[in-house]
């Protein structure tokens, strides 16, 4: 089906939350060495500095669901833009380690909220034939944010390295502060987009919902509206229906599986500590930052490839391909550290790793979480899935510098083993959801 301008524009604006998510996530990778020296941090303290944002993401992912249900998806997205802006300025102006920690935590709140609300909003405005591609736009923007952060770090470090006024001591502040610019643009662009039609139906605003569905290009908007109404059971099901109950057990377990293995692949250890990993493998600071740009560019290219095939190949097949490729690349990286071969094999292995991740896990996770829960508990389901994802992310990112200081080979060997386990679990238990409406998915899962 043809994607009209209104649908595409609303998707791209909502997905800017993903761009800021990616930028804020990756930008710290260029600052870790400076933070060690400026604030005199040991490895455990550096891990906590990184994890402070992730603690925020856990809180943000839990907290975002209820406001999104109460006030709507759009007002929550506007609030997240404000948090991103405050965090960027706070990190840039941090006068102490604890000021930096608090600012990182605020940014984490925004990241956690965006990981819930942006893909959920896009899923709810998208017709089923193009839902996978459009929700994957959020992942594309995350990847664009990661690449932009890597490139921004490289440019800032290069420009300020030769500064006669001691640019090395302030480069990390510029790296953090730049995020305030896209945050302000996100706030402005959000103002004209529509509210989610599914949220409008929940609030008994059916005429508004029908108008939005029509504007979004649905071929039979009245029929779509009736499907939404039926799935919500407006007359018989309370909006406060308990989430943790037997009939939702299957989607809950599936989301736990997908979100857990997404982080046990080690992706955010790589994103947060990219430059550190390459320095561990023998690269100089400038070379480590440039190699991070290569990783980010690879991530972008293969995310685009995944977007072009996700609604044809399906979610399950992409995860199976990715798990096999990730296991092999992580095993190769582990071997490089064990044998002391050096940076070239590490770079090649991690380029392969990020390509397989972008093609599979990176593109599938937010699509799958945003579509697997029924309408009436989707916000809470999305929040739960994001909570599981970020809890594992915090655990991995906090402990990685400590384990890697002892043995980089062990860390990557564990990640490789987890991908082998994921291959088995996905093959046995994951259902396919491509090309099925959100209302029909709950019937496939046996949820009445």
Secondary structure as UniProt FT lines:
FT   HELIX           5..26
FT   HELIX           27..30
FT   HELIX           32..38
FT   TURN            39..40
FT   HELIX           43..71
FT   HELIX           73..92
FT   HELIX           97..125
FT   HELIX           128..130
FT   HELIX           131..161
FT   TURN            164..166
FT   HELIX           167..169
FT   HELIX           171..177
FT   HELIX           179..190
FT   TURN            191..192
FT   HELIX           197..202
FT   TURN            203..204
FT   HELIX           206..215
FT   TURN            216..217
FT   TURN            219..220
FT   HELIX           221..232
FT   TURN            233..236
FT   TURN            239..240
FT   HELIX           246..248
FT   HELIX           249..264
FT   TURN            265..266
FT   HELIX           267..272
FT   HELIX           274..280
FT   TURN            281..282
FT   HELIX           285..313
FT   HELIX           315..339
FT   HELIX           343..359
FT   HELIX           361..371
FT   HELIX           375..377
FT   HELIX           378..406
FT   HELIX           408..429
FT   TURN            434..435
FT   HELIX           438..444
FT   TURN            445..446
//
